[in-house]
Amino acid sequence: MKFRPLHDRVVVRRLESEEKTKGGIIIPETAKEKPQEGEIVAVGSGARDEHGKLVPLDVKKGDKILFGKWSGTEVKIDGVDLLIMKESDIMGVIGK
């Protein structure tokens, strides 16, 4: 993928949700909610503070993250569905 987000934005690929509940009930495609977990595919260089100094992002490529249900903008790049969001839309990093 030849796409680099600007400033404090990140590109995220949603992780697939489970096909079954813990009790073994199969969830049909129409009833599934969009997953709120994803993997960061690309990151921007960072935001600038009030003094103009570059502040790097806390996340990096490959991090698994949790984000809000309505966070980001959905885009399709090279045939892949992705989300572009600001770092502030990310709630946290999973498994660190």
N, CA, C and O of each residue as an XYZ file, in Angstrom:
384
protein
N       0.851     -1.170      0.000
C       0.000      0.000      0.000
C       0.895      1.231      0.000
O       1.796      1.352      0.830
N       0.650      2.124     -0.915
C       1.439      3.346     -1.009
C       0.583      4.520     -0.577
O       0.178      5.348     -1.393
N       0.315      4.578      0.717
C      -0.483      5.660      1.292
C       0.100      6.003      2.648
O       0.307      5.119      3.479
N       0.364      7.274      2.877
C       0.906      7.723      4.160
C      -0.016      8.797      4.714
O      -0.184      9.848      4.095
N      -0.617      8.547      5.873
C      -1.498      9.557      6.466
C      -0.683     10.755      6.960
O       0.501     10.634      7.272
N      -1.333     11.888      7.021
C      -0.665     13.112      7.455
C      -0.906     13.376      8.932
O      -1.915     12.959      9.501
N       0.043     14.076      9.538
C      -0.037     14.589     10.905
C      -0.366     13.492     11.921
O       0.376     12.515     12.027
N      -1.470     13.637     12.671
C      -1.786     12.684     13.747
C      -2.840     11.661     13.326
O      -3.598     11.168     14.162
N      -2.886     11.347     12.050
C      -3.854     10.354     11.561
C      -3.189      8.989     11.431
O      -1.978      8.883     11.240
N      -4.019      7.937     11.540
C      -3.556      6.560     11.369
C      -4.504      5.839     10.420
O      -5.678      6.192     10.312
N      -3.983      4.828      9.735
C      -4.793      3.968      8.866
C      -4.954      2.643      9.590
O      -3.975      2.044     10.034
N      -6.213      2.183      9.707
C      -6.534      0.987     10.495
C      -7.296     -0.022      9.640
O      -8.201      0.342      8.889
N      -6.918     -1.298      9.763
C      -7.679     -2.394      9.154
C      -8.462     -3.061     10.270
O      -7.886     -3.503     11.264
N      -9.778     -3.133     10.104
C     -10.619     -3.779     11.122
C     -10.268     -5.254     11.236
O      -9.998     -5.918     10.234
N     -10.274     -5.761     12.460
C     -10.101     -7.186     12.686
C     -11.465     -7.843     12.590
O     -12.460     -7.273     13.039
N     -11.524     -9.016     12.021
C     -12.791     -9.715     11.827
C     -13.416    -10.095     13.158
O     -12.719    -10.494     14.091
N     -14.741     -9.969     13.240
C     -15.445    -10.351     14.459
C     -15.718    -11.853     14.449
O     -15.624    -12.514     13.415
N     -16.053    -12.364     15.609
C     -16.302    -13.797     15.774
C     -17.576    -14.214     15.032
O     -18.547    -13.459     14.972
N     -17.556    -15.418     14.474
C     -18.708    -15.976     13.782
C     -19.714    -16.576     14.764
O     -20.894    -16.710     14.440
N     -19.248    -16.939     15.970
C     -20.099    -17.570     16.972
C     -19.992    -16.817     18.293
O     -18.991    -16.154     18.566
N     -21.037    -16.929     19.104
C     -20.967    -16.400     20.468
C     -20.230    -17.408     21.329
O     -19.946    -18.516     20.875
N     -19.919    -17.046     22.551
C     -19.234    -17.977     23.451
C     -20.090    -19.194     23.745
O     -19.562    -20.261     24.055
N     -21.419    -19.048     23.653
C     -22.334    -20.168     23.885
C     -22.506    -21.065     22.671
O     -23.200    -22.078     22.749
N     -21.883    -20.710     21.542
C     -21.940    -21.550     20.350
C     -22.990    -21.147     19.330
O     -23.159    -21.836     18.324
N     -23.698    -20.050     19.561
C     -24.712    -19.595     18.606
C     -24.027    -18.909     17.438
O     -23.201    -18.018     17.634
N     -24.366    -19.322     16.222
C     -23.783    -18.732     15.018
C     -24.493    -17.412     14.719
O     -25.722    -17.347     14.696
N     -23.703    -16.364     14.490
C     -24.255    -15.036     14.216
C     -24.329    -14.844     12.703
O     -23.305    -14.948     12.028
N     -25.526    -14.563     12.145
C     -25.630    -14.333     10.701
C     -24.944    -13.024     10.309
O     -24.816    -12.116     11.131
N     -24.510    -12.931      9.070
C     -23.793    -11.762      8.567
C     -24.580    -10.468      8.770
O     -23.995     -9.433      9.091
N     -25.895    -10.516      8.586
C     -26.718     -9.315      8.710
C     -26.849     -8.815     10.141
O     -27.166     -7.645     10.353
N     -26.615     -9.669     11.119
C     -26.763     -9.281     12.523
C     -25.438     -8.864     13.170
O     -25.421     -8.381     14.302
N     -24.340     -9.051     12.451
C     -23.038     -8.717     13.027
C     -22.858     -7.213     13.114
O     -23.275     -6.467     12.228
N     -22.236     -6.785     14.189
C     -21.838     -5.387     14.318
C     -20.427     -5.249     13.774
O     -19.659     -6.210     13.766
N     -20.091     -4.049     13.319
C     -18.738     -3.821     12.843
C     -17.787     -3.920     14.021
O     -18.057     -3.374     15.090
N     -16.673     -4.616     13.828
C     -15.719     -4.766     14.926
C     -15.130     -3.418     15.337
O     -14.956     -2.523     14.511
N     -14.831     -3.293     16.614
C     -14.233     -2.075     17.141
C     -12.757     -2.303     17.467
O     -12.138     -1.507     18.173
N     -12.210     -3.380     16.952
C     -10.794     -3.670     17.104
C     -10.155     -3.620     15.734
O     -10.780     -3.967     14.732
N      -8.910     -3.188     15.693
C      -8.221     -3.110     14.419
C      -6.720     -3.171     14.590
O      -6.191     -3.157     15.701
N      -6.049     -3.240     13.443
C      -4.590     -3.240     13.411
C      -4.140     -2.028     12.622
O      -4.664     -1.750     11.543
N      -3.170     -1.308     13.158
C      -2.674     -0.110     12.485
C      -1.806     -0.521     11.307
O      -0.876     -1.316     11.446
N      -2.130      0.037     10.141
C      -1.425     -0.274      8.907
C      -0.387      0.802      8.588
O       0.681      0.493      8.059
N      -0.692      2.061      8.906
C       0.238      3.171      8.644
C      -0.046      4.295      9.629
O      -1.177      4.460     10.086
N       0.986      5.069      9.952
C       0.842      6.202     10.874
C       1.451      7.460     10.265
O       2.384      7.396      9.464
N       0.896      8.610     10.667
C       1.449      9.887     10.252
C       2.672     10.234     11.083
O       3.075      9.486     11.974
N       3.251     11.378     10.773
C       4.486     11.785     11.459
C       4.241     12.359     12.849
O       5.160     12.384     13.668
N       3.027     12.819     13.135
C       2.713     13.377     14.442
C       2.079     14.751     14.321
O       2.052     15.345     13.243
N       1.574     15.243     15.431
C       0.921     16.551     15.465
C       1.915     17.592     15.974
O       2.951     17.249     16.543
N       1.594     18.837     15.768
C       2.427     19.930     16.271
C       1.763     20.538     17.505
O       0.547     20.725     17.536
N       2.565     20.841     18.513
C       2.020     21.483     19.709
C       1.916     22.993     19.492
O       2.193     23.483     18.397
N       1.520     23.727     20.524
C       1.301     25.170     20.388
C       2.582     25.949     20.094
O       2.516     27.103     19.670
N       3.753     25.332     20.314
C       5.033     25.979     20.033
C       5.603     25.553     18.680
O       6.692     25.983     18.300
N       4.865     24.707     17.950
C       5.309     24.254     16.642
C       6.209     23.034     16.662
O       6.702     22.606     15.619
N       6.428     22.469     17.846
C       7.286     21.291     17.978
C       6.494     20.038     17.601
O       5.334     19.894     17.988
N       7.122     19.131     16.844
C       6.479     17.891     16.415
C       6.374     16.924     17.588
O       7.370     16.610     18.239
N       5.147     16.455     17.850
C       4.898     15.484     18.913
C       4.578     14.148     18.244
O       3.524     14.017     17.621
N       5.475     13.140     18.358
C       5.229     11.856     17.688
C       4.029     11.123     18.285
O       3.631     11.378     19.422
N       3.462     10.208     17.498
C       2.310      9.431     17.949
C       2.736      8.350     18.939
O       3.876      7.887     18.923
N       1.792      7.956     19.807
C       2.051      6.897     20.789
C       1.880      5.506     20.201
O       2.323      4.526     20.799
N       1.241      5.404     19.034
C       0.996      4.108     18.410
C       1.934      3.939     17.218
O       2.472      4.910     16.686
N       2.119      2.679     16.811
C       2.981      2.406     15.665
C       2.340      1.341     14.780
O       1.373      0.689     15.175
N       2.882      1.177     13.602
C       2.387      0.183     12.668
C       2.435     -1.197     13.307
O       3.442     -1.566     13.913
N       1.350     -1.966     13.177
C       1.280     -3.313     13.726
C       0.576     -3.395     15.068
O       0.220     -4.489     15.504
N       0.363     -2.245     15.746
C      -0.344     -2.256     17.030
C      -1.796     -2.664     16.834
O      -2.433     -2.258     15.862
N      -2.322     -3.467     17.755
C      -3.741     -3.816     17.758
C      -4.425     -2.831     18.695
O      -3.991     -2.640     19.830
N      -5.499     -2.206     18.215
C      -6.122     -1.117     18.964
C      -7.621     -1.329     19.130
O      -8.234     -2.156     18.455
N      -8.188     -0.558     20.049
C      -9.624     -0.512     20.279
C     -10.060      0.921     19.999
O      -9.442      1.869     20.485
N     -11.136      1.079     19.207
C     -11.602      2.412     18.844
C     -13.115      2.481     18.953
O     -13.778      1.450     19.058
N     -13.664      3.685     18.928
C     -15.096      3.902     19.049
C     -15.878      3.364     17.863
O     -15.347      3.237     16.759
N     -17.140      3.052     18.102
C     -18.000      2.458     17.073
C     -18.106      3.320     15.823
O     -18.127      2.789     14.713
N     -18.174      4.629     15.980
C     -18.362      5.531     14.843
C     -17.098      6.300     14.511
O     -17.170      7.336     13.850
N     -15.945      5.825     14.947
C     -14.680      6.526     14.710
C     -14.195      6.358     13.283
O     -14.423      5.326     12.652
N     -13.531      7.376     12.789
C     -12.835      7.293     11.516
C     -13.708      7.441     10.287
O     -14.935      7.519     10.360
N     -13.027      7.475      9.159
C     -13.654      7.570      7.846
C     -13.309      6.310      7.070
O     -12.137      5.956      6.946
N     -14.325      5.632      6.547
C     -14.097      4.399      5.800
C     -13.631      4.736      4.386
O     -14.231      5.568      3.705
N     -12.547      4.073      3.952
C     -12.003      4.251      2.612
C     -11.632      2.881      2.049
O     -11.515      1.904      2.788
N     -11.450      2.826      0.736
C     -10.983      1.596      0.094
C      -9.707      1.957     -0.660
O      -9.731      2.774     -1.581
N      -8.588      1.339     -0.261
C      -7.296      1.587     -0.890
C      -6.765      0.257     -1.398
O      -6.657     -0.703     -0.636
N      -6.434      0.197     -2.676
C      -5.945     -1.037     -3.312
C      -6.915     -2.201     -3.097
O      -6.484     -3.346     -2.955
N      -8.218     -1.918     -3.073
C      -9.230     -2.945     -2.919
C      -9.431     -3.431     -1.490
O     -10.155     -4.402     -1.273
N      -8.813     -2.785     -0.518
C      -8.918     -3.184      0.887
C      -9.707     -2.121      1.644
O      -9.419     -0.930      1.523
N     -10.705     -2.547      2.428
C     -11.480     -1.618      3.252
C     -10.666     -1.228      4.480
O     -10.223     -2.087      5.242
N     -10.476      0.072      4.663
C      -9.677      0.592      5.767
C     -10.390      1.759      6.425
O     -11.377      2.271      5.896
N      -9.893      2.176      7.570
C     -10.379      3.358      8.280
C      -9.227      4.332      8.436
O      -8.096      3.929      8.704
N      -9.517      5.616      8.267
C      -8.542      6.657      8.580
C      -9.114      7.440      9.746
O     -10.234      7.946      9.676
N      -8.339      7.541     10.822
C      -8.820      8.246     12.014
C      -7.675      8.996     12.669
O      -6.503      8.729     12.405
N      -8.036      9.936     13.524
C      -7.039     10.648     14.312
C      -6.634      9.774     15.500
O      -7.400      8.924     15.953
N      -5.434      9.998     15.987
C      -4.958      9.220     17.125
C      -5.870      9.410     18.336
O      -6.000      8.502     19.156
N      -6.486     10.550     18.455
C      -7.368     10.818     19.609
C      -8.631      9.954     19.593
O      -9.288      9.819     20.625
N      -8.989      9.360     18.430
C     -10.141      8.456     18.340
C      -9.827      7.065     18.872
O     -10.736      6.262     19.083
N      -8.546      6.775     19.092
C      -8.133      5.461     19.579
C      -8.281      5.429     21.095
O      -7.783      6.313     21.792
N      -8.972      4.400     21.604
C      -9.185      4.276     23.053
C      -8.007      3.628     23.753
O      -7.724      3.947     24.908
N      -7.308      2.715     23.068
C      -6.175      2.071     23.707
C      -5.554      1.007     22.813
O      -6.115      0.623     21.786
N      -4.391      0.545     23.229
C      -3.659     -0.509     22.525
C      -3.902     -1.818     23.267
O      -3.830     -1.862     24.495
N      -4.187     -2.880     22.525
C      -4.498     -4.196     23.098
C      -3.213     -5.025     23.177
O      -2.454     -5.108     22.211
N      -2.983     -5.634     24.341
C      -1.903     -6.615     24.473
C      -0.515     -6.049     24.650
O       0.457     -6.694     24.258
N      -0.383     -4.873     25.224
C       0.954     -4.331     25.466
C       1.247     -4.304     26.927
O       2.329     -3.880     27.332
